[in-house]
Structures are given as structure tokens and as C-alpha cells.
Amino acid sequence: MKLKYLLFTIFMGFMLNLHAQKYITKSGKINIISESPIFTVEGVNKKVASILNTETGELVISMLIRSFEFEEAVMEERFNINYLESKSFPKSIFKGKISNFEDIDFTTDGIYKTHVEGKLTIHGITHDAEVKGLITITNGIISAESEFHISLTDFEIEIERAFKKSIDDDVLLKIDFTFIKH
């Protein structure tokens, strides 16, 4: 597992300008929440890797699907085998840019509204994504948070007929990252 994160970090280093101001996290958190009238399904991944280039606004996020944890083991199994098919599609990746990064002073403490545009790949399907969020800078540490919705249908994620009333097609993603200078 550590080798995968090391390889990811090296790969991302080549993608971004070598002299750029890079901030990284290997312990970002993403919650997925599907609410239906019957019950709520929630999973969390606390091993999300990301690199933020503060000179260009480029942002790359990568996570292993199998790193999501659920309260019920049966839901975790269904998530990995039946829904996200994590053996065939082991990662989810976002590559994008903070479109208003020039409005963010990464050297000054504060809270900044962000608008991120890019490409989100889940289940082997890539779609354009636009996400609003907040960046908080405190003593050189950058924290980012956002909430947005995705449609399971858009990413060709099929829910078994028996569970269609239990799992909504509209899924909420909550993102919480703390970056450190690299």
C-alpha cells in the first residue's frame, strides 16, 4: 500500500511543474452518502491522496475504491463487488484546476471560496465536474472542503433491483483535505 502511494506521489510530481509550490495530502477524507426514505448508506475513505499546485491552481485527487469503509461489512462488500467493481476499476481520479485561484492568497491566513473545474473518473467513466468549496489557510497549512452530488447513472453504476428503493441515484460526496507543503 505504501508503495502505491509512493508511486502516485512520484507520478504526480512529473505532472506538475517541478519548481511549483506543491502541497500534498495522503490522508484526505471523502464521505459518500446516499439517503433514501428507507435508510441512509454512508461510507468513508480516509486514505485519499491529492496534490495542489498553488502557482497554477492545478489539483489532482486519487483514491483507491477499496479504501472506503462502511458500518456494515455486507454494504462494503456490495459496494466493492457489485456497484463500483473495484477489481476492474480500482481507482477514482479527479484532475482539474481552481478556476479562481488568482483570488486566493496562499501566503495569507483566511477563508477563500473556490470554484474547481476538471474531469472526474469513477467506474471507468469520465465526466466534466464543477465543484464549489472553501479553502482555509492557517499558518501555512491549507485545508479544503467541499460538498457536491453525483449521479450513479452518469457513471454507469448499477444498483440491483432489490436495493433500488434503498439506494438513491443521487449521491452526496463530502471532501475534507489538509495539505502540507512538499
Backbone hydrogen bonds, N-H to C=O, Kabsch-Sander energy under -0.5 kcal/mol:
donor,donor_aa,acceptor,acceptor_aa,energy
5,Y,1,M,-1.8
6,L,2,K,-2.3
7,L,3,L,-2.8
8,F,4,K,-2.5
9,T,5,Y,-2.5
10,I,6,L,-2.4
11,F,7,L,-2.6
12,M,8,F,-2.7
13,G,9,T,-1.8
14,F,10,I,-1.4
15,M,11,F,-1.2
16,L,12,M,-1.6
20,A,17,N,-1.5
22,K,20,A,-1.0
23,Y,52,L,-2.5
24,I,180,I,-2.8
25,T,50,S,-2.0
28,G,48,V,-2.7
29,K,176,D,-2.5
30,I,45,N,-2.3
31,N,174,K,-2.5
32,I,43,G,-2.6
33,I,172,L,-2.5
34,S,41,V,-2.7
35,E,33,I,-0.5
36,S,39,F,-1.1
38,I,165,K,-0.6
41,V,34,S,-2.8
43,G,32,I,-2.2
44,V,69,E,-2.2
45,N,30,I,-2.3
48,V,28,G,-2.1
49,A,62,S,-2.5
50,S,25,T,-2.5
51,I,60,V,-2.2
52,L,23,Y,-3.0
53,N,58,E,-2.7
54,T,21,Q,-2.6
54,T,52,L,-0.7
57,G,53,N,-2.5
59,L,96,G,-2.7
60,V,51,I,-2.2
61,I,94,F,-2.7
62,S,49,A,-2.9
63,M,92,S,-2.0
65,I,90,P,-2.7
67,S,64,L,-1.5
68,F,65,I,-1.8
69,E,44,V,-2.7
71,E,42,E,-0.6
73,A,71,E,-0.5
75,M,72,E,-0.5
76,E,72,E,-1.8
77,E,73,A,-2.4
78,R,74,V,-2.3
79,F,75,M,-2.8
80,N,76,E,-2.1
81,I,77,E,-2.9
82,N,78,R,-1.2
83,Y,78,R,-2.3
84,L,79,F,-3.1
86,S,80,N,-2.5
88,S,85,E,-1.0
89,F,85,E,-2.6
92,S,63,M,-2.1
93,I,121,T,-1.6
94,F,61,I,-2.6
95,K,119,K,-2.1
96,G,59,L,-2.8
97,K,117,E,-2.7
98,I,57,G,-2.7
99,S,97,K,-0.9
99,S,115,H,-2.5
100,N,115,H,-0.7
101,F,98,I,-1.5
103,D,100,N,-2.1
104,I,101,F,-1.6
105,D,103,D,-0.6
106,F,104,I,-1.0
108,T,105,D,-1.8
110,G,137,I,-1.8
112,Y,135,I,-3.2
114,T,133,G,-2.8
116,V,131,V,-3.4
117,E,97,K,-2.5
118,G,129,A,-2.3
119,K,95,K,-2.8
120,L,127,H,-3.0
121,T,93,I,-3.2
121,T,119,K,-0.5
122,I,120,L,-0.6
122,I,125,I,-2.3
125,I,122,I,-2.0
127,H,120,L,-2.3
129,A,118,G,-2.8
131,V,116,V,-2.8
133,G,114,T,-1.8
134,L,145,E,-2.6
135,I,112,Y,-2.8
136,T,143,S,-2.8
137,I,110,G,-2.9
138,T,136,T,-0.5
138,T,141,I,-2.4
141,I,138,T,-2.0
142,I,179,F,-1.2
143,S,136,T,-3.0
143,S,141,I,-0.5
144,A,177,F,-2.5
145,E,134,L,-2.3
146,S,175,I,-1.7
147,E,132,K,-0.6
148,F,173,L,-2.1
150,I,171,V,-2.4
152,L,150,I,-0.5
152,L,169,D,-2.6
155,F,151,S,-0.9
155,F,152,L,-0.7
156,E,153,T,-1.8
157,I,152,L,-2.6
158,E,156,E,-0.7
163,F,160,E,-2.0
164,K,160,E,-0.7
164,K,161,R,-1.0
166,S,163,F,-1.1
167,I,163,F,-1.9
168,D,166,S,-0.5
171,V,150,I,-2.9
171,V,169,D,-0.6
172,L,33,I,-2.9
173,L,148,F,-3.3
174,K,31,N,-2.4
175,I,146,S,-3.2
176,D,29,K,-2.5
177,F,144,A,-2.8
179,F,142,I,-3.8
180,I,24,I,-2.4
182,H,22,K,-3.0
